[in-house]
Amino acid sequence: MKRALIVDDEELIRASLKDAATEEGFEAFVSKNGSEALELIEEKDLDLVLLDLRLPDMNGIQVLKRIKEIDEDLLVIIITGYASVESAVEAMKIGAYDYIKKPFK
């Protein structure tokens, strides 16, 4: 079974994305901040991370950089309600697979 991690500070987003990932056949984990997410990434053998850019303890770009140090092949999709061309370009250069603006379906 594939495994996904949803990293977002909003509980409703975490729950909704966890449900969607489960429906798609993923074992889904959730995290409300970057530090917790990085711990889970080191513990679990993940296939996908859905990562918010704005987190309470660090920003998503910082988390993305650490993720790529831990596992450069891990698929990371940035999700954000505060999209900008600058952050999209930076995320893609670091290795994000995609960059999606909230709200999304």
NUBA-382083 format. One line per 4 residues: for each residue x negated, y, z of N, C-alpha, C. Coordinates in steps of 0.001 Angstrom, whole numbers, plus 500000, padded with zeros to 6 digits. Layout:
REM residues N
X/Y/Z/X/Y/Z/X/Y/Z; ...
***
This chain:
REM residues 105
499160/498815/500000/500000/500000/500000/499122/501238/500000; 499486/502194/499180/498745/503457/499143/499071/504281/500380; 498103/505138/500760/498253/505937/501975/498089/507415/501664; 499001/508221/502227/498971/509675/502014/498965/510396/503353
498315/511544/503363/498310/512430/504524/498915/513757/504117; 499885/514218/504893/500514/515516/504666/500021/516449/505759; 499405/517561/505360/498844/518521/506302/499553/519853/506111; 500388/520212/507078/501151/521465/507000/501552/521864/508403
501537/523158/508686/501903/523619/510021/503415/523694/510227; 504194/523571/509170/505650/523623/509277/506217/522211/509406; 506912/521968/510518/507438/520637/510802/508392/520141/509721; 509260/521018/509217/510219/520617/508196/509530/520176/506908
508480/520873/506524/507723/520498/505316/507058/519137/505532; 506426/518958/506704/505789/517665/506999/506794/516528/506910; 507943/516701/507528/508957/515644/507545/509499/515370/506143; 509773/516426/505391/510306/516255/504032/509312/515554/503119
508059/515970/503181/507041/515356/502326/506734/513924/502770; 506797/513668/504070/506591/512298/504546/507694/511394/504012; 508928/511860/504071/510044/511080/503535/509868/510826/502040; 509487/511860/501292/509302/511713/499842/508169/510746/499531
507081/510843/500266/505943/509944/500038/506323/508498/500361; 507066/508306/501436/507514/506969/501817/508423/506379/500732; 509328/507203/500216/510215/506754/499133/509424/506345/497890; 508270/506957/497686/507425/506640/496530/506477/505473/496813
506600/504864/497979/505812/503680/498278/504526/503913/499042; 504344/505105/499578/503146/505412/500364/503390/505139/501842; 502346/504717/502532/502332/504796/503983/501888/506225/504267; 502737/506991/504942/502474/508424/505087/502137/508793/506525
501135/509648/506659/500713/510195/507935/500891/511702/507858; 501042/512345/509014/501205/513800/509030/500237/514430/510025; 499907/515687/509736/499046/516470/510610/499492/517924/510554; 499443/518599/511703/499873/519994/511763/498725/520994/511689
497468/520489/511667/496329/521414/511583/495126/520724/510933; 494134/521511/510637/492967/521002/509932/492114/520041/510729; 491911/520324/512014/491073/519461/512844/491654/518064/512951; 492945/518003/513213/493635/516714/513306/493578/515981/511962
493757/516723/510883/493704/516121/509550/492341/515501/509272; 491278/516201/509615/489932/515681/509368/489664/514413/510182; 490196/514353/511395/490062/513129/512201/490766/511957/511508; 491979/512207/511024/492724/511149/510337/492020/510706/509056
491440/511650/508340/490738/511320/507097/489542/510414/507383; 488871/510651/508496/487739/509795/508851/488188/508423/509345; 489386/508334/509942/489892/507076/510501/490590/506198/509472; 491344/506806/508583/492209/506063/507662/491569/505979/506282
491916/504953/505556/491488/504825/504162/492603/505416/503305; 492503/506709/503013/493582/507436/502338/493379/507487/500827; 494497/507634/500124/494482/507780/498675/494826/509193/498230; 495550/509934/499085/496074/511246/498707/496211/512125/499935
495885/513417/499772/496129/514414/500813/496892/515568/500182; 498029/515918/500802/498760/517131/500445/498399/518148/501510; 497717/519213/501114/497066/520122/502058/497564/521555/501895; 498135/522094/502966/498564/523494/502983/497330/524390/503092
497413/525571/502501/496286/526508/502585/496227/527244/503918; 497380/527513/504504/497406/528271/505757/497720/527331/506914; 496713/527116/507736/496842/526251/508906/496448/527047/510144; 496913/526646/511320/496649/527458/512514/495190/527504/512969
494412/526459/512699/493055/526416/513234/491959/526683/512209; 492239/526474/510939/491278/526765/509870/492070/526859/508575; 491470/527424/507542/492228/527501/506297/492017/526249/505453; 492922/526050/504515/492892/524861/503683/491631/524722/502847
491031/525834/502466/489781/525780/501692/488670/525178/502554; 488609/525576/503823/487616/524995/504731/487849/523497/504896; 489119/523114/505040/489451/521694/505195/489093/520936/503919; 489418/521508/502772/489098/520870/501487/487594/520631/501359
486790/521608/501721/485329/521437/501654/484870/520262/502513; 485409/520165/503738/485041/519053/504629/485524/517719/504074; 486747/517714/503516/487269/516476/502934/486320/515977/501856; 485881/516859/500989/485010/516464/499881/483644/516014/500381
483203/516502/501542/481965/515997/502153/482163/514580/502681; 483342/514310/503207/483666/512985/503761/483897/511973/502646; 484689/512365/501653/485048/511465/500551/485307/512287/499300; 484293/512395/498459/484418/513264/497282/485456/512778/496279
485855/511504/496358/486834/510959/495419/488274/511030/495916; 488491/511462/497144/489840/511540/497693/490645/512602/496943; 491827/512214/496500/492707/513098/495736/493369/514089/496687; 493149/515385/496461/493711/516430/497316/494529/517382/496453
495776/517587/496858/496658/518549/496194/496940/519662/497191; 496625/520882/496797/496869/522050/497633/498329/522464/497446; 499003/522750/498582/500359/523279/498549/500359/524577/499349; 500958/525631/498801/500916/526908/499505/502083/527809/499150
502504/528554/500131/503494/529597/499918/502831/530935/499634; 501511/530959/499655/500742/532187/499466/499753/532016/498324; 500254/531636/497182/499392/531354/496029/498743/532625/495497; 497506/532463/495062/496792/533542/494363/495870/532885/493347
495555/533630/492320/494642/533115/491299/493291/532800/491930; 492839/533663/492830/491534/533483/493457/491470/532175/494253; 492499/531933/495080/492467/530712/495890/492651/529468/495026; 493427/529587/493968/493608/528447/493057/492286/528090/492379
491596/529085/491878/490316/528848/491204/489307/528262/492191; 489248/528823/493393/488303/528319/494390/488614/526864/494747; 489890/526560/494970/490282/525190/495326/489926/524208/494219; 490173/524574/492994/489880/523684/491869/488365/523490/491711
487591/524540/491924/486130/524418/491833/485582/523473/492906; 486196/523498/494088/485740/522638/495180/486127/521187/494922; 487194/520991/494164/487561/519616/493836/489014/519254/494045; 489879/520243/494284/491307/519942/494398/491808/519395/493063
492683/518415/493141/493258/517825/491931/494309/518752/491325; 495083/519419/492195/496124/520327/491726/496385/521368/492800; 497132/522393/492429/497445/523529/493292/498899/523872/493019; 499757/523669/494015/501196/523827/493818/501729/524906/494760
502526/525798/494192/503139/526874/494973/504442/526403/495595; 504643/526748/496876/505906/526485/497557/506867/527611/497209; 508139/527398/497192/508808/526114/497364/508707/525297/496091; 508743/523998/496244/508669/523092/495107/509703/521997/495286
509980/521281/494200/510959/520191/494263/510243/518865/494160
***
